[in-house]
Amino acid sequence: MQFEHDEGRIHGARYYTVKPLFEHWLSDNTIWRDMTEWCVDTYGASAEMGVWTPGARWYANNSKFWFRDEEDKLMFVMRWS
């Protein structure tokens, strides 16, 4: 699987983003759910308000996974590549 990598800042905090590049979002929805479940199992539940919660470790929003730590992003990419 291929990913689009980027960075974003929310309230001054840097987040590393990964956007899975699905060919067909509807047919690949199961993979997205598997990725989300893996993140919960690996990093814990995401913050209720996502990246807008100070200190949030990860969150999924806008077709991307947002990670506070670059190491978490890299582990995600290695798992799903």
C-alpha positions as CSV (number, residue, x, y, z in Angstrom):
1,M,0.0,0.0,0.0
2,Q,1.1,3.5,-0.7
3,F,0.8,6.5,1.6
4,E,0.9,10.2,1.3
5,H,3.0,11.7,4.1
6,D,2.7,15.2,5.5
7,E,2.9,17.3,8.7
8,G,0.3,19.5,10.3
9,R,0.1,21.7,13.3
10,I,-2.8,22.0,15.7
11,H,-2.5,24.5,18.5
12,G,1.2,24.7,17.8
13,A,1.8,21.0,18.2
14,R,3.3,19.1,15.3
15,Y,1.5,16.0,14.0
16,Y,2.8,13.6,11.4
17,T,0.1,12.5,9.0
18,V,-0.3,9.4,6.8
19,K,-3.0,9.2,4.2
20,P,-3.6,5.7,2.8
21,L,-4.0,5.9,-0.9
22,F,-6.9,3.5,-1.6
23,E,-7.9,2.8,-5.2
24,H,-11.6,2.6,-4.1
25,W,-12.6,4.0,-0.7
26,L,-15.8,2.1,-0.5
27,S,-14.3,-1.3,-1.2
28,D,-11.3,-0.6,1.0
29,N,-13.4,0.6,4.0
30,T,-12.6,-2.7,5.8
31,I,-8.9,-2.0,5.6
32,W,-9.5,1.5,7.1
33,R,-11.4,-0.1,10.0
34,D,-8.6,-2.6,10.4
35,M,-6.0,0.2,10.5
36,T,-8.1,2.1,13.1
37,E,-8.5,-1.0,15.3
38,W,-4.8,-1.7,15.1
39,C,-4.1,1.9,16.2
40,V,-6.3,1.5,19.2
41,D,-4.7,-1.9,20.1
42,T,-1.2,-0.4,19.6
43,Y,-1.4,3.2,20.8
44,G,-4.6,3.2,22.9
45,A,-7.9,5.0,22.2
46,S,-7.6,8.3,20.5
47,A,-8.5,11.4,22.4
48,E,-12.2,12.4,22.4
49,M,-11.5,15.6,20.5
50,G,-8.7,14.1,18.4
51,V,-5.8,16.2,17.4
52,W,-7.5,19.2,18.9
53,T,-7.0,17.7,22.4
54,P,-3.6,18.7,23.7
55,G,-1.3,15.6,24.1
56,A,-3.4,13.4,21.8
57,R,-1.1,10.5,20.6
58,W,-3.0,9.7,17.5
59,Y,-6.3,10.4,15.7
60,A,-8.0,9.6,12.4
61,N,-9.6,12.6,10.5
62,N,-10.0,13.8,7.0
63,S,-8.9,10.4,5.4
64,K,-5.6,10.6,7.4
65,F,-4.1,9.2,10.5
66,W,-2.5,11.9,12.6
67,F,0.4,10.9,14.9
68,R,2.0,13.1,17.6
69,D,5.3,11.1,17.4
70,E,7.1,10.4,14.2
71,E,8.1,6.9,15.5
72,D,4.4,6.0,15.8
73,K,3.8,7.1,12.3
74,L,6.7,5.0,11.1
75,M,5.5,2.0,12.9
76,F,2.1,2.4,11.4
77,V,3.6,2.7,7.9
78,M,5.8,-0.4,8.4
79,R,2.8,-2.4,9.6
80,W,0.5,-1.5,6.7
81,S,3.1,-1.4,3.8
